[in-house]
C-alpha cells in the first residue's frame, strides 16, 4: 500500500494537518494496514522535501505544532501518475506459504500438514470476514471485505491444487 499516495489523495480534497490525515486514513483503511502518527509525519516531511506538498496557512488544530499541508501541482501530477499505473500482480515468488511448502518438500517434512494448517487458518479467517460483512454498515467496508475474501478463496484453491501434486513437486525440488 502506498501511504504516500493515500495522504496525497486526502490532501487533494482539502489541506490537512497530520492528525486530520491520521483520522481520515483510519476511517477507511486501518483494517488493511495500520499507519502510525510517526509514519504520517515522516511521509509529510518527504513529500514536502520532494515538492509534492507545501505547508500552508490554515487552522492548525488544537495540539502543539499542527502544521497544515496542501498538495502542490507536482503532487497532483504524481498522484495522477499513480492512479494511471497498474499494480503488479502478486507473484508466488513473493509468497511465504509457497516458500514454506518448497522448503518442507526439500527437507522431507510433511508439506501436506502445512497446507492443512494453512487451509484451516484461511477458512477461519473467511468465517470471521463473512460475519463482519454481515454487519458492515458501508459499501466501502463490504468492498474491502470482499477483496480479502476473494484473495483467501484463491489461496484455498491453490492449496487444494497443490495438495494433489505434492509427490510430483517433491520430486521436482529433490526432496
DAQUILIN-V848488 format. One record per backbone hydrogen bond with DSSP energy under -1.0 kcal/mol. CO is the residue of the C=O (numbers start at 0). NH is the residue of the N-H. If there is no record, write none. Layout:
# DAQUILIN-V848488
co = (CO/CO)
nh = (NH/NH)
This chain:
# DAQUILIN-V848488
co = (0/1/2/3/4/5/6/7/15/16/17/18/19/20/21/22/24/24/28/28/35/36/37/38/39/40/41/42/43/44/45/46/46/47/51/53/64/67/68/69/71/72/73/74/75/76/77/78/79/80/90/91/94/95/96/97/98/99/100/101/102/103/108/109/110/111/112/113/114/115/116/117/118/119/120/121/122/123/124/125/126/127/128/129/137/138/139/140/141/142/143/144/145/146/147/148/149/150/151/152/153/154/155/156/157/158/159/161/164/165/166/167/168/169)
nh = (2/5/6/7/8/9/10/11/68/20/21/22/23/24/25/26/27/28/31/32/39/40/41/42/43/44/45/46/47/48/49/51/52/50/71/69/66/55/15/53/75/76/77/78/79/80/81/82/83/84/93/94/98/99/100/101/102/103/104/105/106/108/110/113/114/115/116/117/118/119/120/121/122/123/124/125/126/127/128/129/130/131/132/133/141/142/143/144/145/146/147/148/149/150/151/152/153/154/155/156/157/158/159/160/161/162/163/164/168/169/170/171/172/174)
